[in-house]
């Protein structure tokens, strides 16, 4: 699954049933980092152009998955599997993702 930021700054959840891959895809280049940070307010934090911390609560609220109990359970399982690898920030309640810029 991945969170996608479009050129118009809209944000969607894509390939939501793929729990084996996780990333942030941004349409544009890294020169747009400040605008992307604003578009992702409440969804993710970007400490730099290569790393995102996507908030678990935001993922759970995306349209189409917010009321899907099986999906919610699968996300919880994915988070548990990611913990030993350092991909979960318990303080932020966020999942680490690499950022893929697509021009």
C-alpha positions in Angstrom: 0.0 0.0 0.0 1.1 3.6 -0.4 -0.1 7.1 0.4 0.0 9.3 -2.7 0.2 13.0 -2.9 -0.9 14.4 -6.3 0.3 17.6 -7.9 -2.9 19.4 -6.7 -1.9 18.4 -3.1 -4.8 15.9 -2.7 -3.8 12.8 -0.7 -5.1 9.2 -1.3 -4.4 5.7 -0.1 -3.5 3.4 -3.0 -3.3 -0.4 -3.2 -4.7 -0.6 0.3 -4.8 -4.4 0.3 -1.0 -4.7 -0.2 0.3 -5.1 3.3 3.7 -6.3 2.2 4.9 -2.9 0.8 4.6 0.6 2.3 5.7 3.9 0.9 4.8 7.5 0.2 4.5 8.5 -3.5 4.7 12.1 -4.4 3.9 13.5 -7.8 6.6 16.1 -8.4 10.1 16.5 -7.2 11.8 17.2 -3.9 11.9 20.9 -4.5 8.2 20.7 -3.5 9.0 19.4 -0.1 7.5 22.3 1.9 4.2 22.1 0.0 4.0 18.3 0.4 4.6 18.7 4.1 1.6 21.1 4.3 -0.6 18.7 2.2 0.3 15.9 4.6 -0.5 17.8 7.8 -2.3 15.3 10.1 -1.4 12.4 7.8 2.4 12.3 7.9 5.6 14.0 8.9 8.6 14.3 6.5 11.8 15.0 8.4 13.6 15.0 5.0 12.9 14.3 1.3 13.6 10.6 1.7 11.7 9.6 4.8 8.1 9.9 5.9 6.4 8.9 9.2 2.8 8.2 8.3 0.4 8.3 11.2 -1.4 5.1 12.0 -4.7 7.0 12.9 -4.6 8.7 9.5 -4.3 5.4 7.6 -7.2 4.0 9.6 -9.4 7.0 8.5 -8.9 6.8 4.8 -12.1 6.5 2.8 -12.8 2.9 1.9 -11.0 1.3 4.8 -12.3 3.2 7.8 -15.1 0.7 8.4 -13.5 -2.4 7.1 -12.7 -4.6 10.1 -10.6 -7.1 8.2 -8.5 -4.3 6.8 -8.1 -2.7 10.2 -6.9 -6.0 11.6 -4.5 -6.5 8.7 -3.0 -3.1 9.4 -2.5 -3.9 13.0 -0.7 -7.2 12.0 1.5 -5.2 9.6 2.4 -2.8 12.3 3.3 -5.7 14.7 5.5 -7.2 12.1 7.3 -3.9 11.4 8.1 -3.2 15.1 11.2 -5.4 15.4 12.7 -3.6 12.3 12.5 -0.1 13.8 9.8 1.0 11.4 7.3 2.0 14.1 7.6 5.2 16.1 5.6 4.5 19.3 5.7 8.2 20.4 4.3 9.5 17.1 2.1 6.4 16.5 3.6 6.4 13.0 5.0 4.0 10.4 8.2 4.7 8.6 8.0 4.9 4.8 10.4 5.8 2.1 9.4 8.7 -0.2 9.3 8.1 -3.9 9.2 11.2 -6.0 7.7 10.9 -9.4 8.0 13.8 -11.9 
